[in-house]
């Protein structure tokens, strides 16, 4: 409508700013809002963007959710932000995250807890929970998240939105990533919007797929593991498999062993927290303890942990995708969203159950997307589709096929009018 001249792009920006003013005092998705945000000329004028506060936006706070950097202001844009700005998008502000992005919830001492738009007092997931909540509540068109251990896909599932974790390095990252596992990606209300934002972030062009080229795919499905899976999460995966089979695709069960990946990630993540260029004494108690444990690790500890986790992930994800399957299907999470005070401690046993389907994908360096798969007891549940290395557009096309099937795709949370 903006392109056709029938809608003022700045009217869209004002509408989203009004939604933030009306809804965010309750949801607390944003840690900073640019009340003077404006849309510039470009192909995506009128599109608004929220940015996770682990990514720099010139002139805006860049805190990473820690008091160590509570007064830090970014001097330059992240590459993806600069590309979005050049395309005409309006940058609305920065979204909340846990301290150092080290939690599967979204709470910190600086800005408090972000609420799930579907239910007050429940977690939106983490660590990109502010971005997921802002998108779900209609307080932005699209948002940027970051994903090392599931931090885009977890809140996408919890908030009932679409979250794409691209192959690492597909979206440039300005900071040093000691884990080489980080990925930045879009959080949106539709697969089409995820495709659009991914194209802008990567400066690439989607390849058009004609209906006459539609293929029948072989899909490997993992719906269980040693940590146990909530029946509602399992049911979402089974519904997705049935829907895909009804469309002529073939689904086969595959073995899933996330335990060595969780153990390896625990070592890698402790080391990465220890490497943050900040005074450990300023961190919260939980993060401080993990970072101190990270500083006690040796190079060989890190190497062996990374090697064992990557080997297990390649056996579960990478090799099956390269030798047999077109895509993999899993629940996004092993558990449903829970009350904020019951979010599992980072790197603990219940955390491993929660993240058992997202972590192996991280270590295989494969692209993955979480798709809304309906509700259970009024709370969103998601399913994860995993694609081959650097084949995001093929994955997005397949995800869009599932999104269009009954019982899948975005629903607006109630009570946000």
C-alpha positions, -999 to +999 in steps of 0.1 A: +000+000+000+029+024+007+045+015-026+012+021-044+009+055-027-023+047-008-007+047+026+016+072+043+047+052+056+050+076+086+014+067+095+025+031+100+053+042+122+030+064+143+005+035+147+033+012+160+046+039+184+010+043+197+007+005+202+040+006+222+027+034+243-006+015+249+008-020+254+044-020+265+039-007+300+024-041+306+045-063+283+079-045+288+093-057+255+113-026+248+142-011+268+144+020+246+119+035+222+128+062+196+096+084+198+110+103+168+114+072+146+108+078+110+106+059+078+130+069+050+125+065+012+133+029+000+115-002-011+104-010+024+093+024+036+067+020+063+081-013+076+091-009+113+119-028+130+127-036+166+163-047+175+175-070+202+198-051+227+227-074+219+230-056+185+241-020+180+219+007+167+236+041+163+226+065+190+206+039+210+215+021+243+236-010+238+235-027+272+234-064+266+211-064+297+241-060+321+248-031+345+284-033+332+272-015+301+241+003+313+254+037+301+268+024+268+254+040+236+262+025+202+282+046+177+273+027+146+246+003+133+250-034+130+253-044+093+218-058+093+204-027+109+222-005+084+208-025+055+173-023+069+176+015+074+189+019+038+158-001+026+136+025+042+127+007+074+121+027+106+141+016+136+117+018+166+140+009+194+158-018+213+142-049+229+148-066+262+170-097+268+185-115+298+219-105+310+245-114+284+217-132+265+223-161+290+189-174+298+159-191+282+137-164+298+139-126+294+146-108+327+175-087+341+182-064+369+183-033+347+149-035+329+129-062+347+110-091+331+093-091+297+059-106+298+045-131+273+017-113+253-004-144+256-004-146+294+008-121+321+034-136+344+046-162+318+079-161+301+082-150+264+112-173+261+148-160+256+171-147+250+153-127+222+122-125+243+117-088+239+118-091+201+094-120+201+069-103+224+070-070+204+062-089+172+035-110+187+018-080+203+018-059+171+043-033+185+065-036+154+063-051+119+094-073+123+123-077+147+159-088+148+169-116+172+201-135+179+205-172+183+234-192+198+216-218+218+181-214+205+176-177+213+155-169+183+136-202+180+127-204+218+109-171+220+093-176+186+077-208+199+067-192+233+052-161+217+036-178+187+056-161+159+080-172+132+117-172+140+145-180+116+180-190+127+201-186+095+234-205+089+260-187+110+278-159+091+250-155+066+242-122+084+274-103+092+282-098+129+305-070+140+315-085+174+340-113+179+321-146+184+343-170+204+318-198+199+315-194+161+278-205+167+261-171+167+234-163+142+213-132+137+179-136+121+143-123+117+114-127+140+081-120+122+044-129+121+047-147+088+072-167+068+068-142+039+080-114+063+109-136+075+119-141+039+117-104+032+138-094+063+163-122+057+168-109+021+175-074+034+198-086+062+219-107+038+216-084+007+205-114-013+175-121-036+151-150-030+149-175-057+114-179-071+098-213-069+071-221-094+042-244-084+050-267-113+084-273-096+069-283-063+086-314-050+077-342-027+101-343+002+116-369+025+115-355+061+132-370+092+112-365+123+125-365+159+098-362+185+114-376+217+147-377+235+163-388+268+152-357+287+115-363+281+091-341+261+060-324+271+030-342+254+017-309+239+050-303+222+051-338+209+015-335+197+024-304+177+051-323+159+028-352+151+002-328+137+028-312+115+039-346+103+004-356+095-003-324+076+029-328+056+021-364+048-014-354+037+003-331+011+023-360-003+055-357+017+071-387+034+080-386+071+104-410+088+113-412+125+150-405+133+171-410+164+178-379+185+205-378+213+209-342+226+228-352+258+264-348+245+255-316+228+240-301+260+271-311+279+294-296+253+274-264+251+276-260+288+314-257+286+314-236+255+289-211+269+307-208+302+339-199+283+321-173+261+306-156+292+341-155+307+354-138+276+330-107+278+352-076+281+336-065+314+343-067+351+328-100+363+319-085+397+293-063+380+274-094+367+244-109+384+252-138+408+242-166+384+261-151+354+291-143+376+293-179+388+291-193+353+317-168+340+340-176+369+337-213+360+345-204+324+377-187+335+388-219+351+386-239+319+416-249+299+419-247+261+418-285+260+385-284+280+370-261+254+384-281+225+371-315+237+337-301+246+333-284+212+345-314+194+321-339+212+291-316+208+298-309+171+303-346+164+270-356+181+252-327+163+266-338+129+255-373+135+220-362+145+215-333+120+242-326+095+249-361+081+212-371+078+204-339+059+234-343+035+228-380+028+191-388+031+166-361+042+155-329+026+144-314+059+141-324+096+110-318+117+110-316+156+091-298+183+108-265+188+109-270+226+107-298+250+085-279+273+057-253+271+061-216+283+061-215+321+057-188+348+086-164+348+097-175+383+099-211+371+122-205+341+149-232+344+184-221+355+207-216+326+227-248+317+209-269+343+190-302+338+156-287+331+172-262+307+186-292+288+151-307+285+137-273+273+164-268+246+170-305+235+157-299+199+173-265+192+209-271+205+219-299+181+208-278+152+231-250+165+262-272+166+254-286+132+255-250+118+223-257+099+195-231+093+163-237+112+129-220+116+102-222+143+066-221+130+035-214+152+016-247+156-015-236+175-022-234+212-023-256+243-042-243+273-041-209+257-003-208+253+016-210+219+035-241+209+059-243+179+075-268+156+110-266+141+120-273+105+157-277+098+172-273+063+206-279+047+236-257+052+231-222+037+198-232+020+176-207+038+154-199+009+145-235+003+138-239+040+115-208+040+096-220+010+089-254+027+080-236+060+055-215+041+039-246+029+034-259+064+023-224+076-007-225+052-020-257+066-049-257+091-037-254+127-005-236+118+006-199+115+003-168+135-026-160+157-030-126+174-029-128+213-062-118+229-068-086+248-044-064+229-069-043+210 
